[in-house]
Amino acid sequence: MRRVVLPLLGLALVLAVWTALSQTVATDLPSPAKTWAESRRYVLQPFFKDGEMNQGIGRLAFYSLLRVGKGYLLALLIGTPIGFMLGLSRKFYETFDPIIQFLRPISPLAWLPLGLVIFRQSEPAAVFTIALCAMWPTVINTAVGVRSISQDYLNVGRVLRLSRFRMLTKIIVPASLPYVFTGYRLSLGLAWLVIVASEMLTGTPGVGGFLWQEYNSLVYSHIILSVITIGAIGFLLDRLMGLIEARLKAV
Amino acid sequence: MAYLDVRAVEKSFVTPRGVTRVLGGASLTLDEGEFVAIVGYSGSGKTTLISLIAGLLVPDAGEIVLDGEPVTAPGPDRGIVFQQYSLLPWMTVRDNVALAVDAVDAALSAAERRRRTDEFVSLVGLTAAAGQRPRELSGGMRQRVAVARGLAMRPKVLLMDEPFSALDALTRARLQDELLGIWTTCRTTVVLVTNDVDEAILLADRIYPMTPGPSAVLGPPIEVGLPRPRERRHMSLAPPYQKVRQAIVEFLRACRRVS
């Protein structure tokens, strides 16, 4: 009972503050009622398409998810092996760790123009940016996971004289999997965070692109619609990864 | 020449507080098919000695020869049962044992390896639990899996590092009896490290007491001389049992007084 009532109460409070703000201080801010009235078509017919930038929110979210999916997959494909190498080889670690620590804090906004220069098209540039920003948690968690494998497990492999390949597949990968997956989850969160920035700057169709376009067309209620959609999808993605992670850790 | 010959091995570790000399020239010999126990206080260097024989550590001085071959690296001919079981938690009981069978008998067919795996699982009485993962098992069952894995390596010598010390007293006694039974049938050469004098007497042919560290060495071996097959309930009353027990306890006490 409490678990339902209290979150609903929180929601009601936020809506009340939002309404109050829109009627007093920030009069340009659409009220919840106005937002709903202007957005209902986008929500209730989520897959309509009137033009490149005027589509139902389901369609826009699908484009964004597809883009994030590509960038995220690329991040995992690049980040996982780098993470394993960092964890396994002292020399590799000493060679590349300073560069990684240096690249890690660079904002997606800084990478995007570079991506545009390299690829000359907005779509691959966006995917490149997402991949580059999202891969660090995977790299770092994988490396930490490999380095924190219990010496006991490694000794089992040494006593059995397992080949390098079997050592990797039978012991190192499964032992570090929980850490790797924590990295995957954090990476997905980051990938979703980056989507908005990259779509804004490239103007590609998607939730972020829509948000920026509606800002330029002065349809502020659709900004709020986009923000809510981004939040909802981010939340769902995190929950989904959380479920998979919990299953893995139960082993 | 002895089957396993440990000659005056020394080992020191560098710690933040300086160099600790754990072993100061420990020696022991072992014939094929013999069961030898090393008894000593906790922290005296028994695990270090086992790790040296296993090849997981390299001695600073001295040498270890098994069946004519000097020990330089770990290998399945020195199967080991670790104190903390060291089962791989993501594998079932059968897979944990199969890992050893597959590594040692790589030349055999998959069906034959599977048959051997099942054999070792059944040897320790875990056929019913073969599909379970370690965390679903009790401590005693886990240690049985570790014993099965150690035996599945079909080692020249099976090294056991305080295998039952993490178990409660009742389970411990039961596993000792089971190990006694298994050893009677397969007669593997065993080095058992323990801090339990009674466990050593029940199981071993010979017992080496270890002096408390640092610079631990092994005292002269004490022959147990109790007839086999042995049974716990008759043993503690037997005069040889009392004699051996007293000899070990006195040796360990005397060392402690000196140090």
Interface residues (C-beta under 8 A of the other chain):
Chain A: S150 D152 Y153 N155 V156 R158 V159 L160 R161 L162 R166 K170 I171 P174 A175 L177 V251
Chain B: A54 L56 A73 P74 G75 P76 R78 G79 I80 F82 Q84 S86 L88 P89 W90 M91 L99 A100 A103 V104 R133 M153
